[in-house]
């Protein structure tokens, strides 16, 4: 069972992997989100303008499509000038240090720059579930998550919409956003995008999927995935360093790497939430991964991690819990857009 920190928790009760005996603890009252400082210095506004202009010849991700997304031309990610949002709600299925007791304020973006055959959110990532939102509405979604009591704003699948996030953040800061930002990514990002996020993102959470180039080609349809992911994760760590939490064990800054465990591929990965979905479940050519991982496989992956010298990792099985009341869904868009326009 996973443990949820309650509001009365102290650093001494948080797992050693999180606080390191006090080594990785920062007082919440002393914490200022990186993007707030960047806004005060004018850096955030400059980055947003540069990133939006770069959409005219898009290289936001390693696909390097060079499509004019500014004028709604469509490349691999199928996204144009605006970001598509599928949903936004307090998420209780994330890591303990993100979800806490009020949930992680997740914003699920539609479309994706990968084509994972096992994607558990394929309706959103591959079929584009959701609706396009402008910068003002995206900013308001962040603020609504904050008003709900979420511990952070968690951008899920942001790789292809970094310019739109930066544009919306400028507005959100002006309206009072002050939560830590989580960049929850597949790690198939471009170095340029991660550089735009330098001094903006507080917590990077890359989901490292596969090491082997042939596996990347077959299961992600991106043979250069591992090379790209290694580079950007190193850049993320250079920006924010080790994961630091507050007195209650809630993440404030740093890198939190999730590493996927897939059946029969222990040499590649280590995260327990895999189950066959999308093409992995329906197409015979992916029969070798059309099953859930076993307890032995997961324990074997943990042993490999320990043998490699890793010590600061969460080895508990993760159970997806119900999410909180959504603050945004596509059917809510028209009503919300009118409210945002009035403000």
N, C-alpha and C positions, 0 to 999 in steps of 0.2 A: 504494500500500500504506500502511496505517496503521502508525505506529510505536508500540511498547509500551515504556514506560519500564521499565528494570530496576532492581533494588535498589541498583545502584551509581551511578545517575544523580545529577547535581547540577544546581543551578539554571541553570548556564551551558549545559547541554545541552537544557533544555526549550525548546520553541518560543517565540519572542519574543512571540507573541500571548498566551502564558500568563504569562510572568514579567516582560514589559515591561522587560527588561534589569535585573531585580532590583527593580523598582518594586512588583511585585505578589507578593512572596514573604514568607511568614511562617514562622518556625521552628516545626517540628512540636512541639518540646518546650515551646514557649510557648503552644501552642494548647489552649484549654479549650472543649469544645462549649457552644453557647449554652444548650441545654436543661439541662445540668448546673448552670450558674449559676442558671437559673430555678428548678430544683428546690431548690437550697440556700437561695434567697430565699423559697420558698413560692409563687412565681408559677405554676409548672407545675401544682401541685396545684389551685390556685384556677381556673386556666384550664380544666383538665380537668373540674372539677365544673360550671362554667358551661356548657361546650360540651355535655356530656351532658344537662344540664337543657334546653338549647335544642332538643334533638331532639323535645321535646313539641310544638313548632310549628316545623317545620324550615325554616330559610332558610340552610342551610349552603352552598348554591350559588345562582347567579343565577336558577334556576327559581322560587325562592320558593314552593314547594309548600304550606308551612305544614301539612304532614301530621304526625301524632303518631307519629313513628318510634320514640319511646321505648317505645311499646306496640305496636310492630311493624306499624303502618299503612304502606302502601307508596305512594311517590310516583314521580316520573319515574325516579329512580335505582334503584328496585326493592330498596332496602336498608332494613332495619329497625334494630333496636337494636344488632345485632352487625355487625361488618365481615366480609365474605366474602373469603377469600384463595384465589387460584388456584394459586400456587406461590411458592417462595422459593429463591433460588440465587445463587451468584457469577456475575455477568453480565459477559461479555467483549465484548459488542457495543456498550457505551456509549462515550462520548467517552474519549479517552486519560486525561484528567485525573481521571476517575472510576474507570475500570477498572484502571489501573495494571498490575501484574503478578499480583495475587491476585484481581482482579475486584471489581465493585461489588455490594454485597449487596442485591439487588433483592427486594422484596416486591410481587408483582403482586396488586392488589385486584380482586375481581370486581365486575361491573356498572359503570355509568358514567352521568354526567349528560348526555352528548352522544349523538348518534345518527349518527356519521360513516358515510357510505355506503361509504367506502373503508377502513374500519378493518381493520388487519392482525391485530388480536387480537380479532376479533368474537366468537369462542367465549367469551372471558372477559368482554368489555365488554358484549355484547348478549345473550348466552345464559346468563350467570351461572355459567360454569365455576368450580368451586372449592367451598369449604365454609366455613360460618360458624365464627369463632373468638372466644373470649372474650378479655378484656383480658390475663389471665395467659398464655394461649397465644401471643397476638400478641407480648407482651414476650419470651417465650422464643424465638420465631422470630428476633427481632432479636439476641438474645444468641448464638444458634447461628450466625448469619452472622458475628458478631464472632469467635467461637471458630474459625470456618473460616479466618479470616485476611483477610476482606474489608476494603477500605480505608474503607468507609462503609456506612451503611444507607440504601437508596434506595427510597423509597415511590413506586410507580408507580400512577398514577390514584388519587390520594388525595382528590380534591376533595370527594367525598360522605361520606368517613369520617374527617374531621378530628377530631371528638369522640372517636371510638374510638381513634385514634392517640394523642391526648393522654392518654387514660385508661391506655393500655398503657405509654406512656413513663414515667409515674410509677413503675410497677412495674419497668420495665427499668432505670431509673437506680438504684433501690434494690438491684438485683441486679448492678450493675457495668457497665452500658453506657457506653461512652466514645468511640464513633466519631462522626465528622461525620454529620449527617442531611441527606439530599438529598430535597427536595420536588419530585418529577418529575411535572409537571402539564400538562394541556391548556391551562391558563390560564383555564378557565371556572370560576373560583372566585368566592366572594363576598368583599367587603371585610371582612365580619365574620370569616370564617374566617381570612383572612390576618392580621387583627389578633390573633386567638387565637394564631397561630403566631409573632408578633413576639417575638423573644428566645428562641425555641425552635428554629426551623430555622436551620441553618448555610448551606446551599446551596439556592437556588431554581433549578430548571431548568424554566421554562415552555416549552412547545412551541407557539409561536404559529402558528396554522394559516392563517387567511384574514383579509383586511382588508375585503373588499366584503360589505355586508349581504345582498345577494341570493345571493351565493355561500355565505355562512354559512347562510342559510335552506335552500338547495337541498342542500348537501353535508354540513352538520353538524346540520341541523334545529334551529338556534338562531340566529335572525336578529340577536340582540343580542350574539352572541359577541365580535365585534371590540371593541365598546365596553367590555364587561366585562373582556376581556383587557387592554386598554390600561390600565385603571384599576388592576387588581391587579398588573400587572408594574411599574408605577410605584411602587406601595406596597411591593412586594418589594425594589426597588432602594433605596428610602428606608430600609428596615430593615437590609439587609446590604451594600449598596454594590457596588463592582467585585469581580470574581472574584479571589480571592487563593489562591495555591497554596503548597505547602511546597517544600523544597529539591529534591525529586524530581519536581516538577511535578504533584503530586496536590492536587486542590481541597480547600480548607479552609473557605472562606467566600465569599459573594457570589452574584451572579446570572449564570447561564449560559443564554442564550436560544437555543432551537432554532427555526428558521423553515422551514417545509415548502415544498418545491418540488413543484408539481403540473403535469402536462402542460397547456400552453396558458394557464397562469395565472401567468406570471412577474411580473406586477404585484402579485400577492398574496403570494408566498412564496419560501422559499429553504432547503430541506434535502433532501439527495439520497436519502433512504431510501424514497421513495414507490414503491409498485407497486400495481396494481389488485387489490383484494381485496373480499370481502363483496359488497354490492349493486353496487359499481362494476364488478365483474367479471361479474355475472349478470343485471343489469337493463338493457335497451336504453336507457332514459331517461337513463342515465349513460354513454352510449357515448363521449362526448367525453373522459372521463378513464379509459377502459378501455385504458390503455397505460402503460408505464413512461416516465419522463422520458428525454430524450436528453442526450448529453454537451453538445450545443450549448445546450440549455435551461438546464442547470445552470451552465455557464460564463457564459451571459447573465445569470443571476440574480446570480452573483458580481460581474459588471461593474456591475450596478445598485447593489449594496451599496457597491462602491468609489466609484461616482459620488456616492452619498449621503454619503460621508465616513466610512464605517465602516472601521476598520483592525484591530480586535482580534477576528478571527473565524477559525475553522478551516475552510478550503475543501477539505480532503481528502475524497475519496470514502470512505464508511464501509462496511465489509464486516462483516456479522454473523458472529461466530465462535461456536463451540459454548460453551455455558455449563458451569459446574462442576457438581459433584454437588449435587443439590437437598438443602436442609436441611428442606424441607417441601413435601409434595404432599397432596391430599385423601385419598389412600389411606393416608397415614401418620398421619392425624389421631387415630384411636382409640388407637393405641399411644402417641403423643406425649401425648395428653390424660391418659392414666393416669400417665405419668411426671411431668407438670406437677402433677397433683393430689397426688402423693406429696411434692412439694417445697413 
